[in-house]
């Protein structure tokens, strides 16, 4: 990692995103492998654990929106360079493809004709990678239509608020009566989508608006702002969100848990994300010598997401822990399994980053290996 101010100023956000990925990994492992007799959401400890699990995606999306403001450098006339535009489009398309490949409904392409309707619904359901991809394209569009980041901040904030307050009413519509399964899944949770655009894209857009604000602050004061000011915004946001949540809980939303689309609950989560950023920035300031690792892992969040899922669930040519231990482990062994997945995932990411940075050919070999793997997966 470069030591110049331009790169190091965002390491605290990378660290927060890295922390969110750690929490996501342990959450997935324990949820999948722990015995049902172990997990009891009616108890205080497990209900808190489940609530914290729900904060990982909002934290990841919010910070990704913020760091995109710094990553997308504008030209002198305020536009984005064609190289940046195409790079962002390629990343979004890659994430979309990976998201669908992880839930591919057949063993081979030839078997698609035998896939059941229920399997197709699972395939089209929107998970975090699909949502992230579409949200990145939406944010890129806002970058293109605005000519400076100040306007981007206002437009992102307005659109985020619109998505948040429209969410309960959007989810009242039976979209599958009007749209094909692929498109309706982005608007409704009725067929199993975990991360529909309403309201989850708003986390990334709020993050972009926050990133514009952060960019306007002197770079030498940004860490201080993150540590001392974010929680002062976050706590009142939580307090505002609670009565709003009680109000919107009265709205009848037939196809999804009203809490998932409640504007009040959304603002409680945003307030908690801002508070988490303050806490993580404080911890980062105490552990700055490890900053290059925080930055590396924070920027490789998508790698972490895909690798840990393969370790848990397996892949078309390999098996994962869930094949042997799904819903079977005690809490102690579930924690050990979580530690194994976390360290194995981070180890693989570190080795990849180290070898591809130090040597020229491993990255090329990796790309051909992925291409060969996909060809084998689809056709052999």
C-alpha positions in Angstrom: 0.0 0.0 0.0 1.2 3.5 -0.9 2.0 5.7 2.1 0.9 8.9 0.4 -2.0 10.9 1.9 -4.1 10.2 -1.1 -4.3 6.5 -0.4 -3.9 6.3 3.4 -6.7 8.7 4.2 -9.3 6.1 3.7 -7.6 3.2 5.5 -10.0 3.6 8.5 -12.9 3.0 6.2 -11.1 0.0 4.7 -10.6 -1.3 8.2 -14.4 -0.9 9.0 -15.3 -2.7 5.8 -12.8 -5.5 6.7 -14.4 -5.8 10.2 -17.8 -6.1 8.6 -16.5 -9.0 6.4 -15.1 -10.7 9.5 -18.5 -10.5 11.2 -20.2 -11.7 8.0 -18.0 -14.8 7.8 -18.5 -15.8 11.4 -22.2 -15.2 11.1 -22.6 -17.4 8.0 -20.5 -20.3 9.5 -22.4 -20.3 12.9 -25.8 -19.9 11.2 -25.1 -22.8 8.8 -23.2 -25.3 11.0 -24.5 -24.8 14.6 -27.2 -27.2 15.8 -30.7 -25.7 16.0 -30.7 -26.6 19.6 -27.7 -24.2 20.1 -29.3 -21.1 18.5 -32.2 -19.6 20.3 -33.2 -16.2 19.0 -35.6 -15.7 22.0 -32.6 -15.2 24.3 -30.9 -11.9 24.6 -27.4 -13.0 23.4 -28.6 -14.7 20.3 -31.0 -11.9 19.4 -28.1 -9.4 19.7 -25.9 -11.7 17.5 -28.7 -11.9 14.9 -29.2 -8.2 14.9 -25.4 -7.6 14.5 -25.5 -10.0 11.5 -28.0 -7.7 9.9 -25.5 -4.8 10.1 -22.8 -6.3 8.0 -24.4 -5.7 4.6 -25.5 -2.1 5.4 -21.9 -1.3 6.7 -20.3 -2.9 3.6 -22.7 -1.0 1.2 -22.4 2.3 3.0 -18.6 2.3 3.0 -18.4 1.1 -0.6 -20.5 4.1 -1.6 -18.2 6.4 0.3 -14.9 5.0 -1.1 -16.3 5.1 -4.7 -16.4 8.9 -4.4 -12.6 8.9 -3.9 -11.9 6.2 -6.4 -13.8 7.8 -9.3 -11.5 10.6 -10.3 -13.2 13.3 -12.4 -11.5 15.0 -15.4 -11.0 18.8 -15.4 -14.4 19.3 -17.1 -16.1 17.3 -14.3 -16.7 14.2 -16.4 -15.4 10.7 -15.8 -12.8 9.3 -18.1 -13.9 6.5 -20.4 -11.3 4.2 -18.8 -12.9 4.6 -15.4 -16.4 4.2 -16.8 -15.6 1.0 -18.5 -13.6 -0.3 -15.5 -16.6 0.2 -13.3 -19.0 -1.4 -15.8 -16.7 -4.4 -16.1 -16.5 -4.8 -12.3 -20.3 -4.6 -12.0 -20.9 -7.2 -14.7 -18.3 -9.5 -13.2 -20.0 -9.2 -9.8 -23.4 -9.9 -11.4 -22.1 -13.0 -13.2 -20.4 -14.3 -10.0 -23.5 -13.7 -8.0 -25.6 -15.9 -10.4 -22.9 -18.5 -10.8 -22.8 -19.1 -7.1 -26.4 -20.3 -7.3 -26.4 -21.8 -10.8 -29.4 -24.2 -10.8 -27.9 -27.1 -12.9 -24.9 -29.3 -12.9 -24.2 -28.5 -16.5 -25.6 -26.1 -19.2 -27.2 -29.1 -20.9 -29.3 -29.8 -17.8 -31.0 -26.3 -17.7 -34.0 -27.7 -19.6 -34.7 -30.0 -16.6 -34.5 -27.2 -13.9 -37.7 -26.9 -11.8 -39.6 -23.6 -11.4 -38.6 -23.5 -7.7 -34.9 -23.8 -8.6 -35.2 -21.0 -11.2 -36.8 -18.8 -8.5 -33.8 -19.5 -6.2 -31.4 -18.7 -9.1 -33.1 -15.3 -9.9 -33.3 -14.3 -6.2 -31.2 -11.2 -5.5 -28.3 -11.7 -3.1 -25.7 -9.1 -2.0 -23.5 -9.5 -5.1 -26.4 -8.8 -7.5 -27.6 -5.9 -5.4 -24.1 -4.5 -5.2 -23.6 -4.8 -8.9 -26.8 -3.0 -9.8 -26.2 -0.3 -7.1 -22.7 0.4 -8.5 -24.2 0.9 -12.0 -26.8 3.2 -10.5 -24.1 5.2 -8.7 -22.0 5.3 -11.9 -25.0 6.7 -13.8 -25.2 9.5 -11.2 -21.5 10.2 -11.6 -22.0 10.6 -15.4 -25.1 12.8 -15.2 -23.6 15.1 -12.5 -20.6 17.3 -13.4 -19.2 17.7 -9.9 -19.2 15.7 -6.6 -21.2 18.4 -4.8 -24.1 17.7 -7.1 -23.5 14.0 -6.9 -23.8 14.2 -3.1 -27.2 16.0 -3.3 -28.6 13.8 -6.0 -27.4 10.6 -4.1 -29.0 11.8 -0.9 -32.3 12.7 -2.6 -32.5 9.3 -4.4 -31.5 7.4 -1.2 -34.3 9.1 0.7 -36.8 8.4 -2.1 -35.8 4.7 -2.1 -36.1 4.5 1.7 -39.5 6.0 2.1 -40.9 4.3 -1.0 -39.8 0.9 0.1 -42.8 -0.2 2.2 -45.1 0.8 -0.7 -43.0 -0.8 -3.4 -43.1 -4.1 -1.5 -46.9 -4.0 -1.4 -47.0 -4.6 -5.2 -47.0 -8.1 -6.5 -44.3 -7.4 -9.1 -44.2 -10.9 -10.5 -47.6 -10.3 -12.0 -46.2 -7.5 -14.2 -42.5 -8.2 -14.7 -40.4 -11.2 -15.7 -38.9 -13.1 -12.8 -35.4 -11.6 -13.4 -36.5 -8.0 -13.0 -39.2 -8.5 -10.4 -36.7 -10.2 -8.1 -34.9 -6.8 -7.8 -38.1 -5.2 -6.5 -39.7 -7.8 -4.3 -38.7 -10.4 -1.7 -41.7 -12.5 -2.4 -39.7 -15.2 -4.2 -36.8 -15.2 -1.8 -34.6 -12.1 -2.7 -32.6 -11.2 0.4 -31.4 -7.8 -0.9 -33.9 -6.1 -3.2 -33.1 -2.6 -4.5 -35.7 -1.1 -2.2 -34.3 -0.3 0.4 -30.8 -1.8 0.2 -29.4 0.3 -2.7 -30.1 3.3 -0.5 -27.2 2.3 1.9 -24.7 2.7 -1.0 -26.2 6.0 -2.1 -26.2 7.4 1.5 -22.5 6.2 1.6 -21.8 8.1 -1.6 -23.4 11.3 -0.2 -21.3 10.8 3.0 -18.2 10.3 0.9 -18.7 13.6 -0.8 -19.0 15.3 2.6 -15.8 13.5 3.8 -14.0 14.6 0.6 -14.7 18.2 1.4 -12.9 17.9 4.7 -9.2 18.6 4.9 -7.4 15.2 4.4 -5.4 15.7 7.7 -8.7 16.0 9.7 -10.6 13.1 8.1 -9.7 10.5 10.6 -10.6 12.9 13.5 -13.9 13.6 11.8 -14.7 9.9 11.4 -13.8 9.2 15.0 -15.3 12.2 16.8 -18.2 13.3 14.6 -19.7 10.2 13.0 -21.1 8.8 16.3 -22.6 12.3 17.1 -24.6 12.0 13.9 -25.3 8.3 14.3 -26.8 8.4 17.8 -29.5 11.1 16.9 -30.2 9.2 13.7 -30.9 6.1 15.8 -33.2 8.1 18.1 -35.1 9.5 15.1 -35.4 6.1 13.5 -37.1 4.4 16.5 -40.4 6.4 16.5 -40.4 6.3 12.7 -40.1 2.5 12.9 -43.1 2.3 15.2 -45.1 4.4 12.7 -44.2 2.4 9.6 -44.7 -0.9 11.3 -48.4 -0.2 11.0 -48.1 -0.4 7.1 -49.3 -3.8 5.8 -46.5 -5.3 3.7 -47.7 -8.7 2.5 -44.6 -10.2 0.9 -41.8 -9.4 3.4 -41.1 -8.7 7.0 -42.0 -5.1 7.5 -38.8 -4.5 9.5 -36.7 -5.2 6.5 -38.3 -2.3 4.5 -39.2 0.0 7.4 -37.7 3.5 6.9 -37.4 3.8 10.7 -35.4 0.5 11.0 -33.3 1.7 8.0 -32.3 4.9 9.9 -31.5 2.9 13.0 -29.1 0.8 10.9 -27.6 3.9 9.3 -27.0 5.4 12.8 -25.4 2.3 14.0 -23.2 2.1 10.9 -22.0 5.7 11.6 -21.3 4.8 15.2 -19.4 1.6 14.2 -17.2 3.8 11.9 -16.3 6.0 14.8 -15.4 3.0 17.0 -13.4 1.3 14.2 -11.5 4.5 13.4 -10.5 4.7 17.1 -9.3 1.1 17.0 -7.5 1.8 13.7 -5.7 4.8 15.2 -4.4 2.5 17.9 -3.2 -0.1 15.4 -1.9 2.0 12.5 1.2 -0.3 11.9 -1.3 -2.9 10.6 -2.9 -0.3 8.2 -1.5 -1.9 5.0 -3.2 -5.2 5.9 -6.5 -3.4 6.7 -6.4 -1.6 3.4 -5.5 -4.8 1.4 -8.3 -6.9 3.0 -10.8 -4.1 2.9 -10.2 -3.6 -0.9 -10.5 -7.4 -1.4 -13.9 -7.7 0.2 -15.5 -9.4 -2.8 -12.7 -12.0 -2.9 -13.3 -12.6 0.8 -17.1 -13.0 0.2 -16.7 -15.5 -2.6 -13.9 -17.6 -1.0 -15.6 -18.0 2.3 -18.9 -19.1 0.6 -17.0 -21.8 -1.3 -15.4 -23.0 1.9 -18.8 -23.2 3.6 -21.0 -24.4 0.7 -18.5 -25.8 -1.7 -18.4 -25.4 -5.5 -19.4 -27.6 -8.5 -16.1 -29.5 -8.3 -15.5 -29.3 -4.5 -17.3 -29.8 -1.2 -17.7 -27.4 1.7 -18.1 -27.7 5.4 -21.9 -27.6 5.1 -22.0 -30.9 3.3 -20.7 -32.7 6.4 -21.6 -30.4 9.4 -24.8 -28.4 8.4 -26.8 -27.8 11.6 -24.8 -30.4 13.6 -22.1 -28.6 15.6 -22.1 -27.4 19.2 -21.4 -23.8 19.8 -17.8 -24.5 20.7 -17.1 -26.4 17.5 -19.1 -23.8 15.5 -16.8 -21.1 16.8 -13.7 -23.2 15.8 -15.2 -23.7 12.3 -15.8 -20.0 12.0 -12.1 -19.3 13.0 -11.0 -21.8 10.4 -13.0 -20.2 7.6 -11.9 -16.7 8.6 -8.2 -17.5 8.7 -8.3 -19.8 5.6 -10.1 -17.1 3.6 -7.7 -14.3 4.7 -4.8 -16.6 4.1 -5.9 -17.4 0.5 -6.5 -13.7 -0.2 -3.1 -12.7 1.3 -1.3 -15.3 -0.8 -3.1 -14.2 -4.0 -2.3 -10.5 -3.3 1.3 -11.2 -2.4 2.1 -13.4 -5.4 0.2 -11.3 -8.0 1.9 -8.1 -6.7 5.4 -9.5 -6.5 5.4 -11.6 -9.6 4.0 -10.9 -13.1 2.7 -14.3 -14.2 0.5 -15.6 -11.3 -2.3 -13.2 -12.2 -2.3 -14.4 -15.8 -2.3 -18.0 -14.7 -5.1 -17.3 -12.3 -7.2 -15.8 -15.1 -6.7 -18.8 -17.4 -7.4 -21.2 -14.4 -10.7 -19.4 -13.8 -11.6 -19.6 -17.5 -10.7 -23.3 -17.5 -12.7 -23.9 -14.4 -15.8 -22.3 -15.8 -15.5 -24.2 -19.1 -15.2 -27.5 -17.1 -18.1 -26.4 -14.9 -20.5 -25.6 -17.8 -19.6 -28.2 -20.4 -17.7 -31.2 -19.1 
